[in-house]
Amino acid sequence: MKKYTASTWFIFLIPSILGIILFMIPLPFEAGWKVPIAKLADVLASSLEPIIPQIMMYLIALSAIGSVIYLFVQRDPHRPSFFLNLFKVTPFWTITRIIGAIFAIMVVFKLGPEAIWSENTGGLLLASDGLVSFLFSIFFFAGFLLPLLLNFGLLEFFGTLMVKIMRPLFNLPGRSSIDAFASWIGDGTIGVLLTSKQYEDGHYTQREAAIIATTFSVVSITFSLVIIDTVGMANYFIPFYATVIITGLILALIMPRIYPLRSIKNTYIDDREYLEEDEKLPANTNLFSLGIENALATASKQRSVVKTVRSGMQNVLDMWFGVTPVVMAFGTVALVLAEYTNIFRILGKPFEYILNFLQIPEAADAAQTMVVGFADMFLPVILAEGVITSPITLFTIAAISVVQLIYMSEVGGLILGTKIPLNIFDLLIIFLLRTLIALPIIAGIAHLLF
């Protein structure tokens, strides 16, 4: 093993340990257990609560205006520009940003049809405690602090240690273990952002990025507790979360091996082909020693504080201007459909027969909750609360709502706002497949418990 200076060890260990603490170690706070990065976001959001919807409206509007202006600016391959990459998007995404801006303005000033700005649709997203407002603060801290996980050798260390586990089981590189763990312990939004950044930096193929984003982007443990508490079954949290973990792992084994994830190109963002030889480890190698060597080699290249801070700031702007308009646009449309149309009740009708076959009581009322989660993960338990009384059914709905993962008001909208190669139809298919595969597993456990 090559010898490295004490300063290189310092550059690897201190930022990496700090990143693990901030993103991956839940700590007890007054409102419950949270990873510090989420708590920091809560504190900032609370301090800006009266004005944060207006701040987000201006940011989303700037994104739309910038995209319209940059439609007429030509790229110069010899002079790469951060702002050109930030604002010059395809006409489809320019229109999406414009729609997001229009919705944000309508919500803040309560203009136009109430269906857009009501507290159950656009108002839910842009409220001072809503998702889009929360994204302002979580993006601020996550963007600035992501380099702690990405740039100082932590990914290279875990990537080497975990390659013999992640590749055979999930068709993923070892470094994806950090994304998965950050999602499960921290929050799904953090996992998507981490995955998107690594995909853009050329560390994941298109298929790998899609698998990680749609398979491991789980809501936090804290929010899972809120879900089971909403249906009045908080005393069953341990078997409930154990069910989520078991079902999530089974889905993680299955989903990468079937359509549509299996059909996504296994090439990098710059069209390089994935080569299996790139991940092959030397024979008779001590994985820990090799992981340390790879980590220190990366850390030795990080000597510029200014460059790291600039990278963090660019991450923040990329998330603010690139992701939040998409969440606002698609999330509002999905919530309007859920609130004012019967589309999810119609789509849920086939699930009534499946639920009856699985001997789930009150199948007719439960059927629509199987698909309404595509709009927002909290809607299934809201619809079930006070309507459904069977503990078997309530437990099943609560667990399904967590393992479905793809919610247009959060993870789904975030994915669409990144460069990860998934469209809304891919996400809908993945959502439905996850639901169909998970239902028998969760129903079986529910019958054993009750």
Disulfide bonds with the S-S distance in Angstrom:
none
